[in-house]
Amino acid sequence: MNLHHITHIDHIAPLTLRFEFDDGMTVEHNFREEIEHFSNSPVIAGLADTVVFASAEIVRSGRAVEWANGYDLCADQCRLWTGDTASSSMQPSEALVAA
């Protein structure tokens, strides 16, 4: 099991972040689908606010990304979006769960 760390994030489009990992892997992810799917969760739906979305920052020594409204994602979840499940400590069945 590899524990990956996020080293950098960029806001590249509305509701879209680019994650860079400690091994050089990058992934771009648009959060629109999660926001729509979990619209009953005020924390996840809150990411639709451009100010909240822009507040994303790397926390816990690169093991997570957190927004000002308290929503956070672990680096392993973000790594799953690369399709590189073999090197992730999570399995696809452990995908995003509403807070």
mmCIF file of the C-alpha atoms, coordinates in Angstrom:
data_MODEL
# 
_entry.id   MODEL 
# 
loop_
_atom_site.group_PDB 
_atom_site.id 
_atom_site.type_symbol 
_atom_site.label_atom_id 
_atom_site.label_alt_id 
_atom_site.label_comp_id 
_atom_site.label_asym_id 
_atom_site.label_entity_id 
_atom_site.label_seq_id 
_atom_site.pdbx_PDB_ins_code 
_atom_site.Cartn_x 
_atom_site.Cartn_y 
_atom_site.Cartn_z 
_atom_site.occupancy 
_atom_site.B_iso_or_equiv 
_atom_site.pdbx_formal_charge 
_atom_site.auth_seq_id 
_atom_site.auth_comp_id 
_atom_site.auth_asym_id 
_atom_site.auth_atom_id 
_atom_site.pdbx_PDB_model_num 
ATOM 1  C CA . MET A 1 1  ? 0.000   0.000  0.000   1.00 0.00 ? 1  MET A CA 1 
ATOM 2  C CA . ASN A 1 2  ? 1.410   3.356  -1.055  1.00 0.00 ? 2  ASN A CA 1 
ATOM 3  C CA . LEU A 1 3  ? 0.414   6.519  0.746   1.00 0.00 ? 3  LEU A CA 1 
ATOM 4  C CA . HIS A 1 4  ? 0.507   9.295  -1.798  1.00 0.00 ? 4  HIS A CA 1 
ATOM 5  C CA . HIS A 1 5  ? 0.803   12.950 -0.963  1.00 0.00 ? 5  HIS A CA 1 
ATOM 6  C CA . ILE A 1 6  ? -0.596  15.900 -2.874  1.00 0.00 ? 6  ILE A CA 1 
ATOM 7  C CA . THR A 1 7  ? 2.160   18.411 -3.515  1.00 0.00 ? 7  THR A CA 1 
ATOM 8  C CA . HIS A 1 8  ? 0.271   21.054 -5.481  1.00 0.00 ? 8  HIS A CA 1 
ATOM 9  C CA . ILE A 1 9  ? -3.249  21.988 -6.580  1.00 0.00 ? 9  ILE A CA 1 
ATOM 10 C CA . ASP A 1 10 ? -4.315  24.410 -9.300  1.00 0.00 ? 10 ASP A CA 1 
ATOM 11 C CA . HIS A 1 11 ? -7.752  25.825 -10.026 1.00 0.00 ? 11 HIS A CA 1 
ATOM 12 C CA . ILE A 1 12 ? -7.855  25.304 -13.796 1.00 0.00 ? 12 ILE A CA 1 
ATOM 13 C CA . ALA A 1 13 ? -11.546 25.906 -14.588 1.00 0.00 ? 13 ALA A CA 1 
ATOM 14 C CA . PRO A 1 14 ? -14.819 26.445 -12.753 1.00 0.00 ? 14 PRO A CA 1 
ATOM 15 C CA . LEU A 1 15 ? -15.268 23.564 -10.289 1.00 0.00 ? 15 LEU A CA 1 
ATOM 16 C CA . THR A 1 16 ? -12.084 21.914 -11.594 1.00 0.00 ? 16 THR A CA 1 
ATOM 17 C CA . LEU A 1 17 ? -8.814  21.244 -9.807  1.00 0.00 ? 17 LEU A CA 1 
ATOM 18 C CA . ARG A 1 18 ? -5.534  19.759 -10.985 1.00 0.00 ? 18 ARG A CA 1 
ATOM 19 C CA . PHE A 1 19 ? -3.843  17.650 -8.329  1.00 0.00 ? 19 PHE A CA 1 
ATOM 20 C CA . GLU A 1 20 ? -0.119  16.914 -8.457  1.00 0.00 ? 20 GLU A CA 1 
ATOM 21 C CA . PHE A 1 21 ? 1.252   14.026 -6.404  1.00 0.00 ? 21 PHE A CA 1 
ATOM 22 C CA . ASP A 1 22 ? 4.634   13.351 -4.852  1.00 0.00 ? 22 ASP A CA 1 
ATOM 23 C CA . ASP A 1 23 ? 5.508   10.811 -7.560  1.00 0.00 ? 23 ASP A CA 1 
ATOM 24 C CA . GLY A 1 24 ? 4.798   13.241 -10.419 1.00 0.00 ? 24 GLY A CA 1 
ATOM 25 C CA . MET A 1 25 ? 1.337   11.892 -11.288 1.00 0.00 ? 25 MET A CA 1 
ATOM 26 C CA . THR A 1 26 ? -1.288  14.547 -12.048 1.00 0.00 ? 26 THR A CA 1 
ATOM 27 C CA . VAL A 1 27 ? -5.042  14.366 -12.330 1.00 0.00 ? 27 VAL A CA 1 
ATOM 28 C CA . GLU A 1 28 ? -7.666  16.929 -13.232 1.00 0.00 ? 28 GLU A CA 1 
ATOM 29 C CA . HIS A 1 29 ? -11.097 16.590 -11.680 1.00 0.00 ? 29 HIS A CA 1 
ATOM 30 C CA . ASN A 1 30 ? -14.323 18.520 -12.156 1.00 0.00 ? 30 ASN A CA 1 
ATOM 31 C CA . PHE A 1 31 ? -16.548 18.415 -9.069  1.00 0.00 ? 31 PHE A CA 1 
ATOM 32 C CA . ARG A 1 32 ? -19.823 19.219 -10.854 1.00 0.00 ? 32 ARG A CA 1 
ATOM 33 C CA . GLU A 1 33 ? -21.046 15.602 -10.732 1.00 0.00 ? 33 GLU A CA 1 
ATOM 34 C CA . GLU A 1 34 ? -20.435 15.277 -6.972  1.00 0.00 ? 34 GLU A CA 1 
ATOM 35 C CA . ILE A 1 35 ? -22.105 18.616 -6.289  1.00 0.00 ? 35 ILE A CA 1 
ATOM 36 C CA . GLU A 1 36 ? -25.177 17.578 -8.278  1.00 0.00 ? 36 GLU A CA 1 
ATOM 37 C CA . HIS A 1 37 ? -25.289 14.024 -6.910  1.00 0.00 ? 37 HIS A CA 1 
ATOM 38 C CA . PHE A 1 38 ? -24.931 15.133 -3.273  1.00 0.00 ? 38 PHE A CA 1 
ATOM 39 C CA . SER A 1 39 ? -27.092 18.237 -3.551  1.00 0.00 ? 39 SER A CA 1 
ATOM 40 C CA . ASN A 1 40 ? -28.765 17.321 -0.239  1.00 0.00 ? 40 ASN A CA 1 
ATOM 41 C CA . SER A 1 41 ? -25.414 17.676 1.552   1.00 0.00 ? 41 SER A CA 1 
ATOM 42 C CA . PRO A 1 42 ? -24.863 21.349 2.401   1.00 0.00 ? 42 PRO A CA 1 
ATOM 43 C CA . VAL A 1 43 ? -21.106 20.815 2.668   1.00 0.00 ? 43 VAL A CA 1 
ATOM 44 C CA . ILE A 1 44 ? -20.648 19.224 -0.752  1.00 0.00 ? 44 ILE A CA 1 
ATOM 45 C CA . ALA A 1 45 ? -23.282 21.407 -2.426  1.00 0.00 ? 45 ALA A CA 1 
ATOM 46 C CA . GLY A 1 46 ? -21.452 24.379 -0.902  1.00 0.00 ? 46 GLY A CA 1 
ATOM 47 C CA . LEU A 1 47 ? -18.548 23.745 -3.274  1.00 0.00 ? 47 LEU A CA 1 
ATOM 48 C CA . ALA A 1 48 ? -20.689 25.270 -6.021  1.00 0.00 ? 48 ALA A CA 1 
ATOM 49 C CA . ASP A 1 49 ? -20.009 28.656 -4.426  1.00 0.00 ? 49 ASP A CA 1 
ATOM 50 C CA . THR A 1 50 ? -16.983 30.021 -6.311  1.00 0.00 ? 50 THR A CA 1 
ATOM 51 C CA . VAL A 1 51 ? -15.514 31.605 -3.174  1.00 0.00 ? 51 VAL A CA 1 
ATOM 52 C CA . VAL A 1 52 ? -15.758 28.341 -1.239  1.00 0.00 ? 52 VAL A CA 1 
ATOM 53 C CA . PHE A 1 53 ? -14.377 26.309 -4.146  1.00 0.00 ? 53 PHE A CA 1 
ATOM 54 C CA . ALA A 1 54 ? -11.435 28.695 -4.511  1.00 0.00 ? 54 ALA A CA 1 
ATOM 55 C CA . SER A 1 55 ? -10.540 28.141 -0.848  1.00 0.00 ? 55 SER A CA 1 
ATOM 56 C CA . ALA A 1 56 ? -9.208  24.614 -1.484  1.00 0.00 ? 56 ALA A CA 1 
ATOM 57 C CA . GLU A 1 57 ? -5.850  24.043 0.153   1.00 0.00 ? 57 GLU A CA 1 
ATOM 58 C CA . ILE A 1 58 ? -3.527  21.153 0.874   1.00 0.00 ? 58 ILE A CA 1 
ATOM 59 C CA . VAL A 1 59 ? -3.612  20.030 4.513   1.00 0.00 ? 59 VAL A CA 1 
ATOM 60 C CA . ARG A 1 60 ? -2.274  17.240 6.717   1.00 0.00 ? 60 ARG A CA 1 
ATOM 61 C CA . SER A 1 61 ? 1.171   17.279 5.086   1.00 0.00 ? 61 SER A CA 1 
ATOM 62 C CA . GLY A 1 62 ? -0.314  16.593 1.662   1.00 0.00 ? 62 GLY A CA 1 
ATOM 63 C CA . ARG A 1 63 ? -2.602  13.764 2.701   1.00 0.00 ? 63 ARG A CA 1 
ATOM 64 C CA . ALA A 1 64 ? -5.764  15.801 2.061   1.00 0.00 ? 64 ALA A CA 1 
ATOM 65 C CA . VAL A 1 65 ? -7.353  18.837 0.451   1.00 0.00 ? 65 VAL A CA 1 
ATOM 66 C CA . GLU A 1 66 ? -9.752  20.930 2.502   1.00 0.00 ? 66 GLU A CA 1 
ATOM 67 C CA . TRP A 1 67 ? -12.160 23.759 1.726   1.00 0.00 ? 67 TRP A CA 1 
ATOM 68 C CA . ALA A 1 68 ? -13.151 26.665 3.979   1.00 0.00 ? 68 ALA A CA 1 
ATOM 69 C CA . ASN A 1 69 ? -16.575 25.102 4.601   1.00 0.00 ? 69 ASN A CA 1 
ATOM 70 C CA . GLY A 1 70 ? -14.933 22.066 6.241   1.00 0.00 ? 70 GLY A CA 1 
ATOM 71 C CA . TYR A 1 71 ? -15.249 19.603 3.358   1.00 0.00 ? 71 TYR A CA 1 
ATOM 72 C CA . ASP A 1 72 ? -12.127 17.563 2.784   1.00 0.00 ? 72 ASP A CA 1 
ATOM 73 C CA . LEU A 1 73 ? -10.881 14.760 0.562   1.00 0.00 ? 73 LEU A CA 1 
ATOM 74 C CA . CYS A 1 74 ? -8.007  12.435 1.278   1.00 0.00 ? 74 CYS A CA 1 
ATOM 75 C CA . ALA A 1 75 ? -5.157  12.124 -1.194  1.00 0.00 ? 75 ALA A CA 1 
ATOM 76 C CA . ASP A 1 76 ? -6.093  8.488  -1.832  1.00 0.00 ? 76 ASP A CA 1 
ATOM 77 C CA . GLN A 1 77 ? -9.545  9.492  -3.107  1.00 0.00 ? 77 GLN A CA 1 
ATOM 78 C CA . CYS A 1 78 ? -7.989  12.075 -5.391  1.00 0.00 ? 78 CYS A CA 1 
ATOM 79 C CA . ARG A 1 79 ? -5.517  9.449  -6.615  1.00 0.00 ? 79 ARG A CA 1 
ATOM 80 C CA . LEU A 1 80 ? -8.379  7.147  -7.620  1.00 0.00 ? 80 LEU A CA 1 
ATOM 81 C CA . TRP A 1 81 ? -9.363  9.743  -10.227 1.00 0.00 ? 81 TRP A CA 1 
ATOM 82 C CA . THR A 1 82 ? -6.091  8.959  -12.047 1.00 0.00 ? 82 THR A CA 1 
ATOM 83 C CA . GLY A 1 83 ? -7.325  5.417  -12.614 1.00 0.00 ? 83 GLY A CA 1 
ATOM 84 C CA . ASP A 1 84 ? -4.193  4.217  -10.789 1.00 0.00 ? 84 ASP A CA 1 
ATOM 85 C CA . THR A 1 85 ? -5.966  1.992  -8.274  1.00 0.00 ? 85 THR A CA 1 
ATOM 86 C CA . ALA A 1 86 ? -3.056  -0.431 -8.033  1.00 0.00 ? 86 ALA A CA 1 
ATOM 87 C CA . SER A 1 87 ? -0.945  2.111  -6.170  1.00 0.00 ? 87 SER A CA 1 
ATOM 88 C CA . SER A 1 88 ? -3.729  3.528  -4.019  1.00 0.00 ? 88 SER A CA 1 
ATOM 89 C CA . SER A 1 89 ? -4.489  2.451  -0.480  1.00 0.00 ? 89 SER A CA 1 
ATOM 90 C CA . MET A 1 90 ? -8.213  2.692  -1.310  1.00 0.00 ? 90 MET A CA 1 
ATOM 91 C CA . GLN A 1 91 ? -10.288 0.546  -3.598  1.00 0.00 ? 91 GLN A CA 1 
ATOM 92 C CA . PRO A 1 92 ? -12.807 1.915  -6.127  1.00 0.00 ? 92 PRO A CA 1 
ATOM 93 C CA . SER A 1 93 ? -15.664 0.644  -3.956  1.00 0.00 ? 93 SER A CA 1 
ATOM 94 C CA . GLU A 1 94 ? -14.595 3.135  -1.294  1.00 0.00 ? 94 GLU A CA 1 
ATOM 95 C CA . ALA A 1 95 ? -15.410 6.066  -3.554  1.00 0.00 ? 95 ALA A CA 1 
ATOM 96 C CA . LEU A 1 96 ? -16.653 9.437  -2.384  1.00 0.00 ? 96 LEU A CA 1 
ATOM 97 C CA . VAL A 1 97 ? -19.249 9.285  0.363   1.00 0.00 ? 97 VAL A CA 1 
ATOM 98 C CA . ALA A 1 98 ? -21.347 12.291 1.306   1.00 0.00 ? 98 ALA A CA 1 
ATOM 99 C CA . ALA A 1 99 ? -20.345 14.006 4.528   1.00 0.00 ? 99 ALA A CA 1 
# 
